[in-house]
Amino acid sequence: MSTTQNLVSDILDGDRRALAKGITLIESTRPDHRDLAANLLEVLMPATGTAFRIGISGAPGVGKSTFIEAFGNYLIDNGHRVAVLAVDPTSAVSGGAILGDKTRMQTLAVRDAAFIRPSAAGATLGGVTRRTRESLLLCEAAGFDIILVETVGVGQSETAVASMTDAFLLMLLPAAGDDLQGIKRGIMELADIILVNKADGEQRNMAFQTRADYRAALPFIQPRHRSWKTSVSTCSALEQQGMDEVWEKLQALRHALTDSGEWLLQRADQARSWMWSETAEILLTELREAPEVIALVSSLEARVRCGELPATVAAQRLVQAYLGD
């Protein structure tokens, strides 16, 4: 317990090494570590909730890491402390992940007011890890007032980041207007700010045209908030241009949501959603580990694989065995 108390104290003092240890603890799957992690989070909870949580998504190659480095340096130069929770895709074959964000953000990684934590997505859908929310809270307790959550990449199940952040920034590449059809409407409806990156060199004019195309399309898409209309901007992360405009729009979004009362309502809804999501994860883990279920799994899986038994019937039997019916 004294070790946990020391960890709490060090995190509250803004010690980045202690913060890294705390996140490692909450990401652990060991039962004894889960108990310690729960205690750590409960003690630190009063020190959380004050940061501006910003989700950043976009297809691989759009320049998310380059943008985060440029934007993070801009924010630190303006007096902020910035934490980056970067999620790398996990191999479906080996289960491994590269976790190379610190090497892609070399100038940001060495700043005293920055903290970069790469994590593997694992089997979790939604572009974030199962423990991203807890990591976010620990970063807030450590005094980081802006937290950037970089997701794996745009996909049909990529929208989970919107359920844990205050602002959702969707990054796009310069492209012809026909490519509008390639962007899923659901992600567009979640975006608070659409940012066309790589507005430099030969792609500069195309980036401006892409911005115009998306601005023309937005009136046909339902915005995420009542008090905020999705905006479209351009930037060049490589040349570090447009960071001030992005920050101005993010601040305007925060003021709009705060004034309308949506800020607190959104945070409350996110906490409720997190509770039920975690409840489902815990129940599924317990079900998988129940002796009654383990005894049936092999035979039911074999019958499902050969087409002898419908998957829905097999699932019902596993649940009935777990409940003792």
N, C-alpha and C positions, 0 to 999 in steps of 0.2 A: 504494500500500500504506500510505503514511504517513497518508493521509486516512482509510482504514479503521481504522487503529490509533487515530487521534484519535476516531473515531466510537465505537469500542469503549470507550475510556477515558471518554468523556462519558456513554455509556449506563450504564456501571457506577457513575458518580457520580450517577445519577438525573436527568440533564438531560433534561427533557421534550421540548425541541426536537430534541435528538439522537435521542431515542427515536422521534419522529415521522419523522425522516429515515431512520432504520433501517427502519421499517415500510414507508415509501415505496420503499426499495430492494428489500426482499424481495417487494413486490407487483409490481414491474416485470417485464415480460416480455422485456426486452432481454437477449440472450445474455450480453453483458459484465456487466450488472447481476446476472444469475443467478449468475455465478461469484463476484462480490463478496459477494452475499448468502449464498452457501454458506460462504464463508470467515468472514463475520461470525458466522453461527450456530455454526460449529464452535468459534470462539474463545470465544464467550459461553456455550457449553453448560455448563461447570462451575459457572456462577453461576445456573443455572436449577433448577427442580424443587421449590422450597420454598413456592410460593404455594398458596393454596386456590383452586381453579378451580371456578367456579359457573356452570352454564348456566341461562339463564332463557328460557322459551318460553311462548307463549300466542297466542291468536288476535288479529288486529289489533283494537285498541280496548279490550283488556283492561286496559291501563294499565301496560304493561311499563316504558316510559320514566319515567313518574311514580314508579313503585315504585323503579326503580334510583336515581333522584335522591334519594328519601327514604332508601332503605337505604344508599346510598353516603355520604350526609351523616352518617347514624347511625354507620357504621363509622369514618369519619374522626374524628368526635367522640370515639370510643373508642380512638383511637391508631393506626388502621390507615392504610395507603396503598392506594388503590383505583384499579385500571385498568378501564375499560369498553371492551370491543370490541363495538361496535354494528354490526349488519349490516342494511343497507337493501335492499329488493327492487329489482331492476333491470328496467326496462321491456323487454318482449319486442319492442317495436316500435322504439324509438329507442336502446335500450341504456343509457339514462341512469338516474341515481338521484338522489334529493333530498339524502340525507346530512344530515338536519336534526337529528340527535340533540343536537348542542351547543346548538341553540336551544331544544330541549325540556328540557334539563337545565341551565338557566342558573345556578342557585346552585351546583351541583356542578362545573360547568365552570371556575369561577373559584377553586376551592380548590387550594391549593398541593400538597396530598397526593392530588390526583385527576388522572387522565389519561383523556381520552375520545377514542376513535378510531373514527369512523364509516367504514365501507367498503361498497362495492357488492357484492352477492352475485354479480353476473355470471351466468355460465351454470352455476355450481356448485349442485348439489342439496344438501339437508340443512340449509338455513337458515343456513349459514355460508359464508365465502369459502374459496377453496382455500388461502389463506395465513393463515387464522385461527390455526392451530397455531403457525406461526413467529412471528406477532405476539405470541401468548401468551408464548412463550419470551423474547422481547425485553423484554416488560413485567416478567417475573420477574427478568431480569438487571438491570433498572433499579431493582429494590428494591420493587416493588409486591407486597405480601403477600396481597392478595385481588384476583382477576381475575373480573369479571362479563362473561359472553359473552351478549349479547342477540341472539336469533335473529329471522329474518324473521317467522315466525308458524307456527302449528300446521298441519301438512300431512302427507301420507303419507310424504314423504321428509325430514321435519323432524328425524329422530332422530340425525343425524350429530353434533350437539352433545354427545350422551351419550358419544361415542367420544373426546372430548378434555377432558372436565371430570370433576371429582371428585364433584360433586353436580348433580342435574338438578331444577330447580324449575319446575313447571308451574303457570301462572297461569290462573285461570278467572273468569268473570263470575257474579254471582248469577243463578240461573235455577231453574226448576222441575225436580223430580226426573226428569221425562220426558226432559229434555235429556241425561241420562246416556247415552242411546243415541247421541247425536251425537258423543261423544268416542271416538276410535279406541282400541281396546284396547291396541295396540302402544305408544302414547304413555303410556298409563296405567301400563303395566308398566315403563317406563323412568323414571317420576317417582319421586324420592326424597321430595319434599315437594310436596304439592298446596296451592296458596294461592288462596283465594277472595278476590279483591280487591273494592274498592268496598263494604265493609261499613260504610256510613255513610248517614245520611239515611233516605229511604224504602226503600232497598235493604238496610238493616241486617238486618232480620228474615229477608229472603229469603236473604241471605248465610249466616246461621246455619243455615237449613234446607238450603241447598245443601251446607254442610259436613257436616251430619248424613247427607244422602243419599250422599255420597261415602264417608264413613266406613263406612256400611252396605254399600257395594259392594266395598270393598277386600278383604275376606276371600275373595272369589271371583277375585282377580287375583294372579298370581304376582309377588312382589316382586323387585326388581332384585338385591338382595343377600341373602345368608344371614343376616347379622348385623344387618339393619336392616329394619323394617317401615315401609312408606310411611305418612306422617302427613298429616293435613289440618288446615289452619289458616285463619283469616280475617284480613284486614288492611284498612286504609284508607290507601292510599298518599297520597291527597289530604290527609287529616288527619294523616298520618305516625303512624298508630297500628298497633301490632302488630309493629314492627321488632325489638323486643327478643325476642319469641317466635320469630320467624323465625331470628334469629341463634343463639339457644339451641339450636334444633333442628338447625341446620347444624353447630354445634360438637359436638352429641351424635352426629350422623352421622359426623363425622370421627373422633371417639374410638372409636366402634363399629367402623368399618372398620379403623382402625389396630390396635386390640386383637386383631381377628380375623385380621389379616394380609391382608385383602382390599384395603387401600389400595395397598400396593406391587404386588400382583398385578395390580390394575386398571391402574395406571400402566404396568406392563410390557406388558400386553396392548394398551394404547392405542398405545404406541410401535411395537410390531410391526405393528399395523393401519395406522398412519400410513406405515410403510415400504412396505408393499405398495400402499397407495393412491397414494402418490407414484410408485412404480414404474410402476403402470398409467397414470398421467397422462403420465409421461415417454415411455413406449413409444407411447402414442396420438399424442402430439405428433410424435414422430419418424416414425411411420407416415404421418401426414398430410403431412409435409414431404418424404418420400422421392420422388425423381424418378420412380421406377418406378410408384409409386402415383398421383402427380399425372397421369401420362400416361394412366391408366385411368379416373380418377374421373369425368370428364365423360360418357364413353360408358356406364359402368355406372350412373351416376345416372339418365341418360336412359332406359335400359332398365328400371330399377326403377320410375321414375315412371309409365311407360306400361303397367306390368303385364306386361312381356315377360319379366322375370327376377325370381325371388324374392330378397328382400333378403339372406337367409342365404347364398345362392350368391354374390351380389355381394361380400358381406363376406369370404367365403372366398377369392375371387379376389384381392381387395386384399391380404389377408394373405400369400397365396402369392407375389404380385408383390414384396412387401416382403422376404420371406424368400429370394427368388430361386429358388423351386421351379418 
